[in-house]
Amino acid sequence: MASLFLSGIPFSGAVAGDLSSSYAPVPRLREHRRLSSSVVASSATLYDVDPSATRLSLYPLHRTKIIHVVHYDILHLFFPLVLCRDSSHRISYYDYNLQVRHAQGFHNVVGNKDPRAYLSYDLLDASLTPFGWDQVDNLREHVRETGLLKKIELVVTSPLTRTMQTAGGVFGGDAYIDGVDARPLMVTDAGNSGRPSISSLDCPPFLAFELCREHLGVNPCDKRRSIGEYKSLFPAIDFSLIETNEDTWWKEDYRERYDEIAARGLKFMQWLRTRKENEIAVVSHAGFLFRTLNQFGDDCCPVIKSEISTIFANCELRSFVLVDRG
């Protein structure tokens, strides 16, 4: 079982509640985990989904209880169970993951007023607004106060400016100090942000991964820049899993179909399942998260299905449990 933590708390202002009491560390089963090599995310295999994905289920963390049932035989074996309203599954393994939608970007502001504005190249790879950075600061304070940051072993981010700004601002270190023997996570004024640099010390490693990108094609705000340019702005983020320097996934004349986003999302969930880290934060986009998570929850009551499928607000964090029923 893998677990995704998406707390359902919008961080555009004051923190609305605290789910940290549900976030208790528990033992993991390791013998069944498949630690395969990274999923190849080339365009040829972008929508190929392994049949084992049908074994995955997903539940809101605050709707679950993790119970350790002890079986006395020759050895004491612990079998975690996830109990959710109208569902109960024995699992092979599980992890904890946090998922966050990026904070408010300039494309959100103009696109909400006139959707045709999304077609403008003035919004190419849109960065965060000043209000978006306020949202980042609020969420940063929350993950520190609740102790969530100390539990995260890896931050996975979509390789777009707004998601990497959000990821670094929320989960990164303090202000970078010149002369320190560590590359900054984000340089000063990255993306014309007017923000100080962010240190890569005292924080998890960061990994950019294309499978969790936003709806591909047509809208320039969802087109990424070259990896070479990103490396100069976000030096401590690992871009090694991205195969091409230029963006070969985004097409000016083709908009990714909804079923293709869903297939890509399921492939991403499978990739998360293969990671060795127990607790992973994912920073992505509203469209991608909606089409991905909407594939889960059919084995729950309608209320829980609705919670899973609700579109993310900007800089919203939710907690989920992703279960491998194999």
Secondary structure as GFF3:
##gff-version 3
##sequence-region A 1 326
A	DSSP	beta_strand	5	10	.	.	.	ID=ss1
A	DSSP	three_ten_helix	20	22	.	.	.	ID=ss2
A	DSSP	three_ten_helix	43	45	.	.	.	ID=ss3
A	DSSP	three_ten_helix	51	55	.	.	.	ID=ss4
A	DSSP	beta_strand	56	60	.	.	.	ID=ss5
A	DSSP	three_ten_helix	61	63	.	.	.	ID=ss6
A	DSSP	beta_strand	65	72	.	.	.	ID=ss7
A	DSSP	beta_strand	76	84	.	.	.	ID=ss8
A	DSSP	beta_strand	87	90	.	.	.	ID=ss9
A	DSSP	beta_strand	96	101	.	.	.	ID=ss10
A	DSSP	alpha_helix	106	113	.	.	.	ID=ss11
A	DSSP	three_ten_helix	115	119	.	.	.	ID=ss12
A	DSSP	three_ten_helix	121	123	.	.	.	ID=ss13
A	DSSP	alpha_helix	130	145	.	.	.	ID=ss14
A	DSSP	alpha_helix	148	151	.	.	.	ID=ss15
A	DSSP	beta_strand	154	157	.	.	.	ID=ss16
A	DSSP	alpha_helix	161	171	.	.	.	ID=ss17
A	DSSP	beta_strand	184	186	.	.	.	ID=ss18
A	DSSP	three_ten_helix	190	192	.	.	.	ID=ss19
A	DSSP	beta_strand	198	199	.	.	.	ID=ss20
A	DSSP	beta_strand	206	208	.	.	.	ID=ss21
A	DSSP	three_ten_helix	210	212	.	.	.	ID=ss22
A	DSSP	three_ten_helix	220	222	.	.	.	ID=ss23
A	DSSP	alpha_helix	227	233	.	.	.	ID=ss24
A	DSSP	beta_strand	237	238	.	.	.	ID=ss25
A	DSSP	alpha_helix	258	274	.	.	.	ID=ss26
A	DSSP	beta_strand	279	284	.	.	.	ID=ss27
A	DSSP	alpha_helix	286	293	.	.	.	ID=ss28
A	DSSP	alpha_helix	302	309	.	.	.	ID=ss29
A	DSSP	beta_strand	316	324	.	.	.	ID=ss30
###
